[in-house]
Each structure stands twice: as structure tokens, then as C-alpha cells.
Amino acid sequence: MAGRVEGKIAFVTGGGAGMGKEHALLMAEEGATLIVSDVNETEGRQTVEEINGKGGQALFIKFDVASEAEWQGAVEQAVTTFGRVDILVNNAGILAMNSVDKTSADELDRVLDVNVKGVFYGCKHILPAMQKAGGGSIVNISSIYGMIGAPVAAAYQASKGAVRILTKSVAVDYAPHNIRVNSVHPGVIRTNMTKGILENAAGTEAILATTILRRPAEPREVSYAVLFLASDEASYVTGAELVVDGGYTTM
Ligand SMILES: NC(=O)c1ccc[n+]([C@@H]2O[C@H](COP(=O)([O-])OP(=O)(O)OC[C@H]3O[C@@H](n4cnc5c(N)ncnc54)[C@H](O)[C@@H]3O)[C@@H](O)[C@H]2O)c1
């Protein structure tokens, strides 16, 4: 049986760990060829080795998504190697936990550089290649914290809110080119990003208080949402927000 993204070329940022790694592994299992990128070379290469070890095809590109020049080079390398890119998952992101008054200018700059400019440059540089290839699907990873308020995450919330609306802007501009653009909004997922919070009983209780499924998710539970949006199964879905939060934002 053909995979759900059989024969597609998929580019995942932050693919060395956490959800990005799982998105890459799942899409490879479903028949895609992967470009895995990360600033962490050891972990990024490990993801690629796992995919290739299972008979898949993957290439690692080390770069920082905050750099436009590095984005340009990475897209060129991907297109030179595989001829086109059908799917981009803008997953790489960083967390900063501070209220507005405690956020330094440097911290704000770094969060916006990675979480907002990283996604913006990714779209900017992949779109011409997708347009040339006749279409594509971009999945931008926002957060429920791009939709609702939360304590001490001012810069992060500003960045994820920006990803949410940027997604709709690109969806509008590129619909005529057969390029779909959607955002995914995870709730509390068990990764390095949430390790510190989930290792602490009080932190876990606080963060799960409004999660109606009463548990954090495993990364793969988000990867299935990303896979759907990336695939042709979502052919009529663009500009949408897919919330994967165990009901956190339900009440
Ligand atoms: N974990 C959660 O509960 C949660 C919830 C909502 C949204 N998210 C979002 O999901 C995405 C993935 O989060 P995660 O929990 O898997 O994080 P993670 O920290 O486990 O992994 C992030 C990966 O991105 C890489 N990365 C970081 N900065 C980079 C940069 N500048 N350039 C390239 N790669 C970079 C890291 O090296 C790492 O491999 C992020 O955008 C995050 O904001 C996470």
C-alpha cells in the first residue's frame, strides 16, 4: 500500500529532536524523502541515520533558521539534490519564559528571530521552488499560546501569534499557485522544551489543569496532524488552524 506522502520531498526544520524528529520519521514511514535540518548537527544526523537505516531516504542540512542567507543556501541544496520540495514543516522554535517586564531586548530578539523570522524566511525561500514545481504544502508550527493567554511567556506568545496570522497571509497570496499553508497549534507535548515543567509535579498539575484529556501528548500525536495537512488528503484545507491540545482550549 502506498504511503500517505509517497514520493513527496519533505523539508522539516528542527528535525533533530522532539516533535520535528517525529514529523520527519513519520513522513519517511509514509513514503516521503526527507530533508532534515537543525542547528544541532549530532541530533540532526541521528534522525537522518534512523530514516536511512530503515530503508528511507534523508539528507541532513545544518543551519540556523534565523539566518536568511542560510535558508537560501539550504533550499538551493535541497532543490539541487532532489529537484523540488513538496512539503515544508516550519517546526524549529525556542521557548522563553518571562513576563514582558522581565524580557530583555536580546531575549525578545532571539525568540522573534527564530520563531517568527525563521518561519517567514522559510516560506519566502521555499515558495518560488514550490511555485516552479506546480504546488506544495507548508505547515507552520504555532502553539495554543499563539491563540490564548498564559503566564510568563510574553515573547513566546507574541512569536506564536505572529506565526498564526503569517500563515493565513501566505495562504491567501499563494492559493493561486496551488500552495496550501496551514498552522498547527500543539498543547502540552512531552519534549525537551517542556521537560523542566513536566518533571515538576506542581508544574505538571498547573499546565494540565485545563487539559481535558488530563495528560501531555507524545510527539507522534502531533505528527499525525502535520502529516494530514502536508498530504494530499488535506487538498481543500488552507489557512486553517489545527489545534492538537487534548482539549486545553476547549473551556
Ligand atoms: N513541546 C510543546 O509542548 C510545544 C507546544 C506547542 C508548540 N511547540 C512548538 O513545537 C515546535 C517544536 O518544539 P519541541 O517541543 O519539539 O522542541 P525541542 O526543543 O524538543 O526541539 C526543537 C528542535 O529545534 C532545533 N532548533 C532550535 N532552534 C533552532 C534554530 N534556530 N535553527 C534550527 N533548528 C533549531 C533544536 O536544536 C531542536 O532539535 C516549536 O516550534 C515549539 O515552539 C511545542
The ligand as an SDF file (V2000), in Angstrom:
LIG
                    3D

 44 48  0  0  0  0  0  0  0  0999 V2000
    6.6130   20.9760   23.4020 N   0  0  0  0  0  0  0  0  0  0  0  0
    5.4620   21.6100   23.4450 C   0  0  0  0  0  0  0  0  0  0  0  0
    4.6530   21.4020   24.3750 O   0  0  0  0  0  0  0  0  0  0  0  0
    5.0750   22.6010   22.3610 C   0  0  0  0  0  0  0  0  0  0  0  0
    3.7820   23.1240   22.4010 C   0  0  0  0  0  0  0  0  0  0  0  0
    3.3790   23.9960   21.3950 C   0  0  0  0  0  0  0  0  0  0  0  0
    4.2390   24.3210   20.3720 C   0  0  0  0  0  0  0  0  0  0  0  0
    5.5020   23.8070   20.3620 N   0  0  0  0  0  0  0  0  0  0  0  0
    6.3600   24.1720   19.2370 C   0  0  0  0  0  0  0  0  0  0  0  0
    6.6980   22.9980   18.5210 O   0  0  0  0  0  0  0  0  0  0  0  0
    7.9780   23.1610   17.8990 C   0  0  0  0  0  0  0  0  0  0  0  0
    8.8950   22.0120   18.3010 C   0  0  0  0  0  0  0  0  0  0  0  0
    9.0100   22.0260   19.7110 O   0  0  0  0  0  0  0  0  0  0  0  0
    9.6650   20.8390   20.5530 P   0  0  0  0  0  0  0  0  0  0  0  0
    8.9150   20.7970   21.8240 O   0  0  0  0  0  0  0  0  0  0  0  0
    9.7930   19.6250   19.7270 O   0  0  0  0  0  0  0  0  0  0  0  0
   11.0980   21.4880   20.8350 O   0  0  0  0  0  0  0  0  0  0  0  0
   12.5090   20.8160   21.1630 P   0  0  0  0  0  0  0  0  0  0  0  0
   13.2260   21.8480   21.9510 O   0  0  0  0  0  0  0  0  0  0  0  0
   12.3400   19.4530   21.7270 O   0  0  0  0  0  0  0  0  0  0  0  0
   13.1820   20.6770   19.7210 O   0  0  0  0  0  0  0  0  0  0  0  0
   13.4230   21.7980   18.9260 C   0  0  0  0  0  0  0  0  0  0  0  0
   14.4490   21.4640   17.8620 C   0  0  0  0  0  0  0  0  0  0  0  0
   14.6520   22.6580   17.0860 O   0  0  0  0  0  0  0  0  0  0  0  0
   16.0480   22.9090   16.9660 C   0  0  0  0  0  0  0  0  0  0  0  0
   16.2750   24.3480   16.8410 N   0  0  0  0  0  0  0  0  0  0  0  0
   16.1540   25.2790   17.8160 C   0  0  0  0  0  0  0  0  0  0  0  0
   16.4910   26.4900   17.3410 N   0  0  0  0  0  0  0  0  0  0  0  0
   16.8340   26.3190   16.0380 C   0  0  0  0  0  0  0  0  0  0  0  0
   17.2710   27.1940   15.0250 C   0  0  0  0  0  0  0  0  0  0  0  0
   17.4680   28.4960   15.2680 N   0  0  0  0  0  0  0  0  0  0  0  0
   17.5040   26.6960   13.7840 N   0  0  0  0  0  0  0  0  0  0  0  0
   17.3430   25.3710   13.5350 C   0  0  0  0  0  0  0  0  0  0  0  0
   16.9430   24.4880   14.4760 N   0  0  0  0  0  0  0  0  0  0  0  0
   16.6920   24.9560   15.7140 C   0  0  0  0  0  0  0  0  0  0  0  0
   16.6580   22.3320   18.2380 C   0  0  0  0  0  0  0  0  0  0  0  0
   18.0470   22.0620   18.0910 O   0  0  0  0  0  0  0  0  0  0  0  0
   15.8070   21.0750   18.4420 C   0  0  0  0  0  0  0  0  0  0  0  0
   16.3310   19.9700   17.7570 O   0  0  0  0  0  0  0  0  0  0  0  0
    8.4780   24.5410   18.3400 C   0  0  0  0  0  0  0  0  0  0  0  0
    8.1760   25.4910   17.3510 O   0  0  0  0  0  0  0  0  0  0  0  0
    7.6820   24.8010   19.6000 C   0  0  0  0  0  0  0  0  0  0  0  0
    7.5620   26.1790   19.8800 O   0  0  0  0  0  0  0  0  0  0  0  0
    5.9520   22.9670   21.3430 C   0  0  0  0  0  0  0  0  0  0  0  0
  1  2  1  0
  2  3  2  0
  2  4  1  0
  4  5  1  0
  4 44  2  0
  5  6  2  0
  6  7  1  0
  7  8  2  0
  8  9  1  0
  8 44  1  0
  9 10  1  0
  9 42  1  0
 10 11  1  0
 11 12  1  0
 11 40  1  0
 12 13  1  0
 13 14  1  0
 14 15  2  0
 14 16  1  0
 14 17  1  0
 17 18  1  0
 18 19  2  0
 18 20  1  0
 18 21  1  0
 21 22  1  0
 22 23  1  0
 23 24  1  0
 23 38  1  0
 24 25  1  0
 25 26  1  0
 25 36  1  0
 26 27  1  0
 26 35  1  0
 27 28  2  0
 28 29  1  0
 29 30  1  0
 29 35  2  0
 30 31  1  0
 30 32  2  0
 32 33  1  0
 33 34  2  0
 34 35  1  0
 36 37  1  0
 36 38  1  0
 38 39  1  0
 40 41  1  0
 40 42  1  0
 42 43  1  0
M  CHG  2   8   1  16  -1
M  END
$$$$
